[in-house]
């Protein structure tokens, strides 16, 4: 029987150079953004401003990124059929322990980059930072996230990387909203956020703690112990879940197949392949969410909800779903027609444009009945910028998904949403930093000059990323087999 150490070495070999390993490098731009923001946006001689900006990662990015790392690992092993491990004399528990150990190492690297890099960056930028406190933050963030990391591994094996990512987003949202509840200990998503609040000296909404707040002296170890216990429990159930799924599957296997197009041409072919992949449901859900928001909030809030969340999230999800569906047969599609690249881009842009026009129409209708309507010029400018932003985000997301993989597209997408929401908020939007929050441009571009700048930047981004996406799609077969 193969022991634990050989299983761990095999897992390390598989992970080296993989997409999951490369994704941890997203911690570098996160560290740069948080350090630069703490230095220039909210300078503080005590060095606590950088800790407050770390809330971007702790309350908005951590769980989705960990879900992607676990999901990419599961996807790699499913494509490779576990690399033959299933037929070797190795205990399933040893494989589980080795895989989770390597995943925990990747999570540690991500947290070390996010928190540890702020120390040399702060030195370069002249921002004082307490190295022991920042390293403590990295350790606490890592230890308190192990429970969700184990759950993400199981979920991604069962439902796929996209589902795991969406669950990670919901997990992060619930954890941030409920982190300061009295019964936080009974809500697993809160554990990783709750443990970090006293360490960073912030509330869940990123405002600093005062001396009178009970969180100042709250210990981190209860959340860490709960997370560790959850990880052990979840991992102990993994072999049982695999055994059950294998017995249910039996000798039969199935795989989704696209519809057969009854019309010739690249466009109908793309639409036929992507039919039944949930894209239509995704678009309809976005419109229904905006309709629900329109019944409660004023039109400006509808535009804000769409531009800050639905538009960027929808663009990256559309691109990732489309590429995950088309990638296995993309070489054949290119052989049949070179126009398939343009057809794919046009199909995705059509979906995003239809949803955006629907949201704008809802805002326009409810603008006629509200007590505080938007000016017609503001509403028209917001609609135009939403259309341009949606197109730019869609082609950029498709380029990232094709060139770097859906994991990178989703990871950078969630990072962009959080960062843009921060710089596009009410406070920083009044400063030149509004440019760093593109998802908020439909509302923060409130002068003719700002509208012109935003429109020109979006148009330029569409042209650049269209060219890059087209080139990446045409050369994608040359990169087949790379993780």
LUMLOMI-601231 format. One record per residue: x, y, z of N, C-alpha, C in turn. Coordinates in pm, whole numbers, plus 50000, padded with zeros to 5 digits. Example, Ala and Ser with C-alpha at 12.3 -4.5 7.8 and 13.67 -1.06 7.14 Angstrom:
BEGIN
513194943150780512304955050780513204967050780
512854977550708513674989450714512905000350787
//
This chain:
BEGIN
500854988050000500005000050000500895012550000
500605021749909501375034149899501075042750021
502135048350082501995056150204501615070650180
501575078050292501145092050287502175101050218
503465098650244504495107350186504555106350034
504535094349973504485093849827503235100449768
502105099049837500875105549790501025120649792
501675125849895501895140249903502845145049795
503905137249768504845141049661504145141049525
503285131249502502555130649375501635142749360
500995146749468500095158349462500885171149437
502065172149494502905183849469503335184649324
503675173149265504065172949123502895177449036
501705172749067500525176548988500235191548999
500445196949118500065210849144501075220749089
502335216849081503375225949034503055230748892
502965243748876502675249448745501235248748702
500335244348791498925243148755498235256648764
497005257148713496235269548718495945273648861
495695263848948495435267149088496655273549153
497845268449121499055274249178499285288449127
499085290448997499275303848941498255313748995
497055309049028496015318149074496385324749207
497235318349286497635324449412498365337649390
498945339549272499665351949244498745363949236
497435361649237496515372949240496665380749371
497325374549469497605381649593498535393449575
499355393349469500285404449446499545417349413
498655417549310497915430049286497015434049402
496485424349477495675427949593496525435349696
497735430349721498635437049815499015451049766
499265452349637499615465449582498465475249598
497235470749568496075479549578495825483849723
495875474349816495595477749955496665486850013
497935484349981499005492750033498955506749973
498775507549842498705520649778497485528449825
496365521749843495165528549891495345533650033
495945525450118496195529850254497205541150263
498095541950164499125552350165498605565550110
497855564950001497475577249931496005581149952
495095571449957493675574849971493315578650114
493825570950212493525573850353494825573050434
495745582450415497035581850485496855582650637
497685575050707497605574450853499005571650906
499485580350993500845578951044501005566551130
499905561451186500005549651272500145536751193
499875537251064499995525350981498765516550980
497675520651050496465512451055495635513450928
495915523450843495075525150724495205513150630
496395507350621496575495650535495765483950589
495705482550721494905471850780493435473450743
492945485950744491535488050709491275484450563
492245487350476492045484150334492145469150308
492725461650403492745447150387491345441250396
490375449450439488985444850440488505441350300
489115447250197488755443550060488895428550038
489975423050091490215408650075489415400450174
489425404550300488815396550406487315395650391
486665406750356485205407050351484635405850211
485495405350108484955405049973485545394949877
486785390449902487455382149802487885368449851
488105366749979488775354850030488055341949992
486775340650027486055328150000485925325149851
485565334849765485515331649621486855327149564
487945333349608489255329349556489645315349604
489375312349729489655298849779488795288449708
487545292049678486675282849604487235280249464
487795290649403488395288849270489635279949276
490465281949377491665273649390491275258949408
490315256349495489845242549514489155237349388
488355245849323487645241449203488555238349087
489595246449068490535243748960491305230748985
491605228049112492275215449145491365203549115
490105204449155489175193449126488965191748977
488845202848905488665202048760489865195548692
491055198948739492265192848682492265177848702
491915173248820491935158948848490825151448774
489685157948757488605151448681488975149848535
489635160148478490055158948338491115148148321
491995147048420493085137248413492695123648471
491425122248512490945109748573491835105648690
492135115648773492935113748894494355108948863
494795109848740496155105948705496455091248730
495425082948728495625068648752495655064748898
495465074648989495525071549132494445061649174
493305062249108492185053549145492545038849133
493445035549039493795021449015495065017349089
495605026049171496835022749243496515018949388
497415011649452497175007349590497415018649690
496525028249691496645039549784495285041749849
495305044249978494065046350051493425059650011
492105060249994491435073049964491715083750068
491855079550194492145089350298493505095850277
494475088150226495795093850199495735104050085
494955100949982494785110349871494115123149919
493075121550001492375133250054493295141950139
494065135550227494965143050313496035150250232
496575143450130497615149650048497045161549970
495875159649912495285170549831494955182549917
494375180150034494035191450119495275198250174
496315190450202497565196550251498145206050148
498145201950022498655210649917497755222749898
496435220649903495505231949893495715241750008
495925236450128496185245150242497475253050222
498475246650158499705253850126499465265150027
498625262649926498295273149829497545284549898
496625281049988495905291450062496855299550149
497835292750209498835299950289499655309350203
500025304950082500775313549992499955325749952
498675323649923497805334949887497735345050000
497515340450122497425349750235498755356350265
499845349050245501165355050267501435366150168
501025364250043501205374749943500315386749974
499065384150010498135395250036498585403550154
498975397050263499335404350384500835407050394
501645396850363503085398450381503725408350287
503235409150163503825418450067503625432950105
502625435750190502415449650229503585455150310
504375446250371505505450850452506585457250364
507125450250262508105457150175507475468350093
506225466650051505575477249974505395489850058
505015488050185504895499550273506215506650295
507295498950301508625504950316508975513350194
508685508050076508975515249952508145527949941
506865527249980505965538749966506035548250085
506815544750186506925553450303505755552450399
505025541450396503885539450484504275530050598
504235534750724504635525950834503665514250851
504215502350865503415490150883504065481850992
503245476051077503725467551185503895453351132
505135448751103505325435451043504765424051127
505005423451259504425412251335502905411851328
502265423451334500805423651328500305419151191
501005423051085500575419150951500775404150929
501875398650979502085384250968501075376451053
500725382051169499675375851249498355375551172
498065386351101496845386851020496855375950914
498015373750852498115363350749497845349550808
498405346850925498225333750989496765331651029
496155341851089494765340651133493835338951013
494085346750907493245345650787493345331650727
494535326150726494725312650670494045302050757
494315302550888493795292150977492265292450984
491685304250980490225305250992489495301850863
490225300050754489595296850625489685282150588
490325273950671490525259950635489215252250627
488245255750710486965248850704486265250750571
486225263150524485595265550394486405259450281
487735259450293488565253450189488235238650171
488055231550282487675217450274486295215850210
485355224550249484015223850191484055227050042
484885236850003484985240449862485535229049779
486465221349835487005209749764485905199549735
485095196549835484015186949818482965192249721
482595204949736481565210749650481995211349504
483255214849481483735215749342483815202049278
484145191749355484155178249300482745173549263
481765178249338480395173749314479675182049208
479925195149206479115204049122479915212049020
481245212149026482035219448929482535232748981
483455238748905484135250848950483205262948952
482305264248854481405275748850480475275648971
479895264049000479005262949116479755265749246
480985260549257481775263049378482085277949393
482365284649282482635299049286481405306749333
480245303349279479015310249320478705307749467
478925295549512478725292449654479715300449739
480955301849689481935309949760481515324449772
480925329849665480445343749670479325345149773
478385335649772477295336149870477835334350012
478805325450027479435322950157480085335850209
480795342850122481455355350161480435365950201
479365367150123478335377150153477675374450287
477295361950311476665358450439477625360750554
478875356750536479855358450642480095372950679
480135381650579480365395850606479155402250673
477955398850627476745404950683476465400350826
476845388050858476485382250988477665381351085
478805386951050480015385051131479895390751271
479065400951290478965407451422477675403751494
476985393651446475785388851515476175381751645
475315382051745475635374851870475825359851850
475085353951756475175339551730476085336651611
477125344451592478025342451478478635328551479
478875322951597479545310051608478705298751547
477385300951532476505290851474476365292351323
477035302151264476945304851120478345302951061
478635291351002480005288650952480585299250860
479825305650770480455315850684481055327550760
480635329750884481145341350958482505338751021
482925326351031484095323351112485355330351062
485595329650931486835335650879486795350750887
485615356850871485515371450881485605375851027
484895368951114484875372651256486275372051316
487045361951282488385360751338489285372451299
489045378351181489925388851131489555402851178
488325404951224487905418551261488755424551373
488965417551486489835423551589491295424451547
491735415351462493135415751416493385428051331
492445431151241492595442851155492095455651221
491355454351331490835466151399489695472951325
488825465051263487745470651183486425463551214
485325470351178484025463751174483885456451041
482795449351025482575441950901482375451250782
481985463850806481835473550697483095481650675
484225477150733485555483050713485755496150787
484845500250874485085512050957485925507951078
486795516951127487695513151237486945510851368
487485501751447486935499151580487335510351675
486465513051772486795522451878487145514852005
487705521852101488145515252224486985509052300
485765514252279484615509052352483985496852287
484405493452167483815482052097484265468852160
483325459752176483655446652234484575438652143
484545441352012485375433851919486865436351940
487205447352005488625450652023489345439652099
488675434152197489305423752280488795409752247
488035408352139487495395152103488625386152056
488725373852105489795364752062489475358551926
490525354951855490355348551724490315333451733
490775327751845490925313151850489605305451844
488455310651894487225302551878486855300251732
486975310651649486665309051507487655299551440
488915300251480489925291451421489655276951459
489315274451585489005260751627487765255351556
486755263551543485555259251471485865255851326
486695264151263487055261651123487865248951109
488825246851200489635234651193488785222251216
487865222851311486985211351336486105208551215
485625219051151484805217151031485615210750919
486875214850905487725209050801487925194150824
488195190250947488385176050978487105168250951
485975173750990484705166850969484395165150821
484565175850744484245175250600485165165550528
486465166050559487415157250491487205142650528
486755140150650486505126250690485315120450615
484415129050566483255124250492483535122650343
484655128050293484915127750149484975113550092
485705104150153485715090450096484325084150092
483495087050194482145081450194481305087250081
481465100250057480715106549949481145101049814
482445098849795482945093249670482435079049649
482405071149756481935057449745480455057049709
479685066349768478245066749739477995071049595
478735081249548478525085949411478915075249310
479955067549339480385057049247479345045949240
478735042349355477735031849353476465036249283
476125049149295474945054249226475175054849077
476375058849036476655060348893476665046848823
477205036648888477235023248830478045022848703
477545015048607478285013048483477925023248376
476965031948404476535041548305477185055048329
477405062048222477985075448232477295084148129
477275096848152476625106048059477375119148058
477195126547950477825139547936476875148447859
476855161547890475945170447817476395172347674
475435172947584475725175647443474865187347399
475395195247307474665206747259473585202947160
472695212347136471655210347037472265210746898
471645203846807472095204146669471405215746597
472215224346538471645235946469471015231746338
469805236846314469105233946190469415244346082
470215254346117470555265046023472065265346006
472535267345884473985268145861474535281445911
475845281645935476495293945974477085293046114
478075301946139478765301746268477855306546381
477075317046355476205322446459475185312446510
474385306346422473435296146470474125284446538
475325280946490476045269946554476435273246697
476945285446720477305289546856476085289746946
474985295146895473765295746976473255281747009
473395272546916472935258846940473785251947046
475095253947040475985247447137475745252847278
475525265947288475375272147420473955271047475
473035265947394471675264447443471635253947554
470895256847657470775247447768471925248247867
472785258347856473905259747949473615269848060
472395274448068472005283448176472195298148146
472655301648025472875315647993471555323247989
470545317347928469235323847925468655325748064
468805315548149468315316648287469065327648361
470375328648337471185338848401470705352848362
470435354748234469955367848187468575371048244
467685361248244466345363548298466385366548448
467285359648520467415362148663467885376348690
468835381248609469315394948626468185405048608
467345402848507466225411948484465215411348599
464955399348650464015397948761464545404548887
465845403248912466435409849029466315425049018
466555430248898466425444748879464975449148892
464045440848846462625444148862462255444449010
462765434849087462505434749231463085447149297
464305451049254464905463149310464115475549271
463565475549149462805487149102461535489249183
460975478449237459745479649315460005485449454
461265485649496461595490149631462395503149629
463365504149536464275515449538463995524949422
464685536349425464525546049318465365542149198
465135548349079465825544148956467345544448965
467905554249037469365554749048469915542149115
469155536649211469595524449278469545512449183
468595512549089468515501648991469755501848903
470105513748853471315515048771472545510948851
472595515248977473755512049062473855496949084
472755490449115472745475949138473215468449013
472775473148898473165466648773474635468948741
475095481348752476465484548709477505479548808
477215480048938478195475949039478285460749053
477165453649035477165439349065476755430648947
475545432748896475015423448796475815423848666
476195435648622476895436648494478265430148497
479155433648591480475426948592480395412148625
479525408448721479395394348756478815386448640
477805391948575477195385048461478155383648344
478955393948319479895393348206480925382248227
481495381448347482525371448371481925357448376
480705356148428480055342948430479695338348289
479175347448206478855343948068480085339147994
481175346648006482405342947935482935329547985
482915327348116483455314948172482605302948132
481285304348141480395293348102480555290047954
480615300547871480745298347727482045291147694
483145295447755484425289247720484545275147777
484035272747897484045259147951483235249647862
482185254847800481355246547712482035244147578
482655254547522483185253847386484615248547378
485375249647485486805246347479487095232247429
486365221847474486705208247427486615206447276
485695213347211485545211747066485915223946986
486675233047048486975245746980487845243646856
488775234346861489635231846745488785228146623
487795219646643486935215446532486105227146480
485615235546571484835247046528485665256546442
486915258546480487795267246402488075261546264
488215248346257488465242046127487265244046034
486075243346090484875244646008484635259045963
484955268746048484705282746012485555291846099
486315300746036487105310546109486215321346169
484985322646118484085333046167483455329446301
483775317746352483175313646478483645322546593
484845328446582485335337446687484455349846696
484165355846581483295367546580481885363846624
481425352046585480075347646624479955346146775
480995340846839480965339146984480925352747053
481815361747011481825375047071480495382147052
479945381046931478665387646903477545381846988
477555368647008476495362347087476555367047232
477745367347291477865371747430477505386547445
477955394747350477625408947356476125411247340
475485403147259474035404347243473315401447374
473735390947443473115387547572473255398947672
474475404347684474715415047780473955427647740
473905430647611473215442647564471715441747589
471125430147563469685428447585469335430547732
470135424747822469875426447965470025441148005
471085447647956471325461647991470195470547941
469745468347819468625476147767467355473647848
467155461247891465995458247974466055465448107
467235465648169467395472648296467185487648277
467755493148169467585507448143466115510748119
465395502148049463965504448026463195504248158
463545494848247462895494648378463155507548454
464415512048452464745524448522463995536348462
463865536548329463165547648264461675547748300
461055535948303459635535248336459385539548480
460175534148573459975537648714460425551848743
461265557548657461685571348674460505581048655
459495576648581458325585148556457395585648676
457495575948765456555575148877457185578349012
458505579549018459155581749146459065596349189
459175598549319459135612249371460465619549353
461535612049332462855618049313463455612649184
462985617249069463455611748941464845616648904
465515608648822466775612848762466475622048644
467385631348617467245639648498467365630848375
466655634448269466655626248148468055624948091
468845635648098470225634948049471065625348130
470905625348263471645616148349471255601748320
469965599448301469495585848273470025580848139
470035589548039470555585647908472045582847914
472805591347985474245589247998474535576348074
473755573648179473955561248255473685549048168
472645549748085472365538447996473465536247894
473975547247837475065546147739476305540047802
476675544747921477875539547986477685525048030
476475521248069476225507148103476425498247980
475965502847864476155495147742477635493647709
478375504747716479795504247685480565496047787
480235497747915480915489948019480625475048004
479375471747976479025457647958479795451347844
479925458547733480675453247619482145451547655
482725461647720484145460847756484405449447854
483555448047955483745437448053483555423647992
482655422547897482415409447834483595404847751
484105413647664485225409547579486485407647663
486665415847768487825413947856487725400747931
486525397347979486345384748051486585372747960
486115373647836486325362547743487815360947713
488525371947696489965370947672490675364347790
490325368447913490935362348031490605347548040
489345344048013488935329948022489665321347921
489865326547799490525318747694492035318547716
492585329947748494055331047756494625325447885
493955328247999494485324148128493655313348195
492425311548149491545301548209490375308048282
489255300948292488085306448362488375309948507
489295302748571489605305748710490155319748727
491095323548640491635337048645490565347348613
489715344448516488655353848480487725356248598
487315345548665486415346848779487105353848896
488375350148922489105356249032489315371149013
489785375048894489975389248867488635396448861
487585389348818486265395548814485765399248953
485875389949048485405393049184486285403649247
487595403549217488475414049268488105427549211
487805427949081487415440549019486125445949075
485165437149105483895441649162484115448249297
484915441949382485135447149517485905460349512
486975460749432487785472949424486985484349362
486245481549256485455492049191484355497249282
483735488349359482705492849452483295501849559
484555499449596485205507749697485505521649642
486145522249526486525535149470485355542349404
484305535149372483135541549312482075545249413
482385543949543481435547449647481255562449661
480395566149756480025580249770481205589049808
482135584049889483215592549940484295594549835
484875583749786485995584849693485555588949553
484275587449520483805590949386483895605749358
483945613949463484055628349443485485632649414
486445623649429487845626749404488285621149270
489515624249227489995618249102490065603049104
489925596949222489965582349231488725575749172
487745583749125486565577949063486935569648940
488075573048879488515565648761488865551148794
489215548348921489595534848960488385526048990
487185531548981485975523849003485095523548880
485525516448773484775517148647483345512048656
483075502448745481705497548753480735508248803
481255518548865480395529348912480285541048818
480945540448703480945551748610479555556148566
478585547248544477265552048505476665562148602
477085561948729476575571548826477615581848867
478885577948876479905587548918480325596848805
480085593048680480355602148568479185611748557
479165621748648478015630648661478225644248597
479295645848520479535658148445479815654348300
479605663748206479905660548065481335656048044
482285662148115483685658348099483905643948145
483335640348259483495626648309482825616548216
481655619948165480975610848072481835608547948
482435619347897483285618047778484505609347807
485145611647922486325603747958485945588947971
484855586148042484435572348062484085565647930
483395572847843482995567047714484215564047627
485185573147625486385570947544487185559147598
487335558347731488075547147790487385533947760
486065533547773485325521147745485445517147598
485315526947508485425523847365486825518547332
487845524947390489205520047367489415506047422
488845503347542488965490047601488275479547516
487115483047460486415473547373487275469947254
487885480047190488725477347074489935468747108
490605472047219491805464647258491455450247293
490465448347379490145434747424489455426547316
488765433047222488205425547109489345419347027
490375427447002491525422346927492225411147003
492435413147133493115402947214492275390147222
490965391647240490115379747251490075372047120
489995379347008489985372546878491275364846856
492405371046889493685364246872493795352146965
493345353747089493415342547183492525330947139
491355333947085490455323347038491055315846919
491715323046830492275316546712493525308346744
494215311846851495425304346888495175294747004
493925293747050493625285047164494025270447143
493835264647021494255250547003495735248347026
496565258547008497995256947031498325255447179
497395259547265497625258747410496885247147473
496325238347394495595226947449496525218047531
495975212947639496755204047725497435211147838
497465224747832498045232047943496985234348049
497385233548174496445235648285496465250448321
//
